[in-house]
Amino acid sequence: MNQNGLNRKRSKMDDKNIYNFTVGELIEILQQYPHDMPVLVSGYENGYENFYQPFVKKVIHLPENPYWDGQFQLNDNGTDVLLLEREVRND
């Protein structure tokens, strides 16, 4: 039982069904984009998650933002970047 009182099985790291992408699949996707395109990930809090299909958006750099807001924000006048957005779970 976890800290929230929920019974949850721990997944084995070799269970391929729990991962959205393998290294090979990610390489194939990344080869579709310019080699010099920046890559960003969504963040905040701790632990790790799967990520959704990568996609391109425009962002601006705001280094003065507090860490929880991220130093890059979406902006139509920004720079194209490839985003790896973490999967959001609501449990």
Backbone as numpy.savetxt, mean C-alpha at the origin, in Angstrom:
# Nx Ny Nz CAx CAy CAz Cx Cy Cz
-7.41 -16.94 21.33 -8.27 -15.77 21.33 -7.36 -14.53 21.33
-7.68 -13.53 20.50 -6.84 -12.33 20.45 -7.27 -11.32 21.51
-6.60 -10.17 21.55 -6.86 -9.18 22.58 -8.27 -8.60 22.53
-8.95 -8.73 21.39 -10.32 -8.22 21.27 -11.36 -9.30 21.57
-10.88 -10.47 22.03 -11.81 -11.54 22.35 -12.30 -12.31 21.14
-11.68 -12.15 20.00 -12.10 -12.84 18.79 -11.24 -14.07 18.57
-11.87 -15.16 18.17 -11.11 -16.35 17.79 -10.66 -16.18 16.35
-9.38 -16.25 16.15 -8.85 -16.05 14.82 -7.70 -17.01 14.59
-7.72 -17.72 13.47 -6.62 -18.61 13.15 -5.46 -17.78 12.62
-4.28 -18.15 13.02 -3.10 -17.51 12.45 -2.81 -18.18 11.11
-2.58 -17.38 10.08 -2.30 -17.92 8.76 -0.85 -18.34 8.66
-0.61 -19.39 7.94 0.76 -19.81 7.67 1.33 -18.92 6.58
2.60 -18.56 6.71 3.23 -17.68 5.73 3.27 -18.30 4.34
3.19 -19.62 4.23 3.26 -20.25 2.91 1.89 -20.43 2.27
0.83 -19.95 2.89 -0.52 -20.04 2.34 -0.69 -18.96 1.27
-0.56 -19.34 0.01 -0.58 -18.38 -1.11 -1.91 -17.64 -1.24
-2.98 -18.18 -0.70 -4.30 -17.56 -0.84 -4.48 -16.31 0.02
-3.59 -16.05 0.94 -3.76 -14.88 1.81 -3.04 -13.65 1.27
-2.25 -13.81 0.21 -1.48 -12.70 -0.34 -2.06 -12.25 -1.67
-2.15 -10.95 -1.88 -2.69 -10.42 -3.13 -1.72 -10.54 -4.30
-0.41 -10.43 -4.03 0.59 -10.44 -5.10 1.82 -11.22 -4.67
2.47 -11.81 -5.67 3.80 -12.38 -5.48 4.82 -11.41 -6.06
6.08 -11.63 -5.81 7.13 -10.78 -6.39 7.04 -10.81 -7.91
6.86 -11.99 -8.50 6.76 -12.10 -9.95 5.60 -11.31 -10.53
4.45 -11.39 -9.88 3.28 -10.64 -10.34 3.51 -9.14 -10.23
4.11 -8.72 -9.14 4.38 -7.30 -8.95 5.38 -6.79 -9.99
6.41 -7.57 -10.28 7.39 -7.18 -11.30 6.70 -6.99 -12.64
5.81 -7.91 -13.01 5.08 -7.79 -14.29 4.28 -6.50 -14.34
3.62 -6.15 -13.24 2.83 -4.91 -13.19 3.75 -3.70 -13.30
4.83 -3.70 -12.52 5.73 -2.54 -12.50 6.40 -2.31 -13.84
6.61 -3.34 -14.63 7.25 -3.19 -15.95 6.38 -2.40 -16.92
5.12 -2.18 -16.59 4.22 -1.41 -17.44 4.40 0.09 -17.28
5.17 0.52 -16.29 5.33 1.93 -15.95 6.76 2.39 -16.22
6.93 3.71 -16.41 8.29 4.23 -16.61 9.19 3.86 -15.43
10.42 3.50 -15.73 11.35 3.05 -14.69 11.72 4.16 -13.71
11.52 5.40 -14.09 11.88 6.50 -13.19 10.65 7.08 -12.47
9.48 6.43 -12.61 8.28 6.91 -11.92 8.41 6.63 -10.43
8.16 7.63 -9.57 8.20 7.40 -8.13 7.11 6.42 -7.69
7.37 5.71 -6.61 6.41 4.78 -6.02 6.18 5.18 -4.57
4.91 5.26 -4.16 4.56 5.58 -2.78 3.63 4.51 -2.24
3.62 4.37 -0.93 2.71 3.44 -0.26 1.84 4.21 0.72
0.64 3.70 0.93 -0.19 4.29 1.97 0.37 3.84 3.31
0.12 4.61 4.33 0.72 4.27 5.61 -0.16 4.59 6.78
0.47 4.67 7.95 -0.13 5.00 9.24 -0.34 3.75 10.06
-0.09 3.91 11.34 -0.20 2.87 12.35 0.87 1.80 12.15
0.61 0.60 12.68 1.65 -0.42 12.66 1.18 -1.68 11.96
2.06 -2.63 11.83 1.74 -3.88 11.14 1.82 -3.73 9.64
1.43 -4.77 8.96 1.53 -4.81 7.50 0.23 -5.36 6.93
-0.07 -4.96 5.71 -1.28 -5.42 5.03 -0.95 -5.74 3.58
-1.85 -6.49 2.94 -1.77 -6.63 1.49 -2.04 -5.27 0.88
-1.77 -5.13 -0.41 -2.10 -3.88 -1.09 -2.95 -4.16 -2.31
-3.69 -3.12 -2.72 -4.55 -3.22 -3.89 -3.71 -3.14 -5.16
-4.36 -3.35 -6.30 -3.70 -3.20 -7.60 -3.07 -1.81 -7.67
-1.78 -1.70 -8.02 -1.14 -0.38 -8.12 -1.87 0.52 -9.12
-1.87 1.83 -8.86 -2.50 2.78 -9.75 -1.75 4.11 -9.70
-1.94 4.92 -10.74 -1.24 6.21 -10.86 -2.16 7.34 -10.41
-1.61 8.23 -9.60 -2.30 9.45 -9.16 -1.28 10.58 -9.11
-1.77 11.80 -9.06 -0.90 12.98 -8.92 -0.84 13.38 -7.45
0.37 13.67 -6.97 0.55 14.08 -5.57 1.48 15.28 -5.50
1.37 16.00 -4.38 2.33 17.06 -4.07 3.03 16.68 -2.77
4.23 17.20 -2.60 5.04 16.91 -1.42 4.80 17.99 -0.37
4.40 17.59 0.81 4.14 18.49 1.93 4.91 17.99 3.15
6.23 18.21 3.17 7.05 17.64 4.24 6.72 18.16 5.63
6.01 19.28 5.72 5.67 19.84 7.04 4.45 19.15 7.66
3.76 18.29 6.91 2.61 17.57 7.45 3.02 16.70 8.63
2.13 16.55 9.62 2.42 15.60 10.70 2.47 14.17 10.12
3.18 13.28 10.80 3.40 11.94 10.27 2.11 11.20 9.95
1.05 11.44 10.71 -0.20 10.71 10.47 -0.93 11.16 9.22
-0.59 12.34 8.69 -1.19 12.81 7.45 -0.39 12.43 6.21
0.84 12.00 6.39 1.68 11.64 5.25 2.28 12.87 4.60
3.49 12.72 4.10 4.18 13.87 3.49 3.79 14.10 2.04
2.95 13.25 1.47 2.43 13.43 0.11 0.92 13.43 0.17
0.29 14.33 -0.60 -1.17 14.41 -0.65 -1.62 14.47 -2.10
-2.80 13.93 -2.39 -3.35 13.98 -3.75 -3.57 15.43 -4.16
-3.22 15.73 -5.42 -3.40 17.07 -5.95 -3.32 16.99 -7.46
-4.36 17.47 -8.16 -4.41 17.39 -9.62 -3.26 18.10 -10.31
-2.58 19.01 -9.64 -1.46 19.74 -10.22 -0.11 19.14 -9.83
-0.12 17.97 -9.21 1.10 17.36 -8.70 1.83 16.50 -9.72
2.69 15.67 -9.19 3.52 14.75 -9.96 2.87 13.38 -10.02
2.93 12.73 -11.18 2.42 11.36 -11.29 3.30 10.42 -10.48
2.66 9.60 -9.65 3.35 8.56 -8.89 2.53 7.28 -8.97
3.20 6.17 -8.80 2.52 4.89 -8.72 2.24 4.61 -7.26
0.97 4.39 -6.94 0.58 4.17 -5.54 0.33 2.69 -5.27
0.87 2.23 -4.16 0.56 0.92 -3.62 -0.24 1.20 -2.36
-1.54 1.09 -2.49 -2.41 1.45 -1.37 -2.76 0.20 -0.58
-2.57 0.31 0.75 -2.82 -0.86 1.60 -4.28 -1.23 1.61
-4.52 -2.52 1.72 -5.87 -3.03 1.82 -6.45 -2.61 3.16
-7.68 -2.12 3.14 -8.33 -1.66 4.37 -9.29 -2.74 4.84
-9.11 -3.14 6.08 -9.99 -4.14 6.69 -10.80 -3.46 7.77
-12.05 -3.83 7.88 -12.93 -3.26 8.91 -13.38 -4.35 9.85
-12.44 -4.81 10.68 -12.85 -5.84 11.64 -12.43 -5.41 12.96
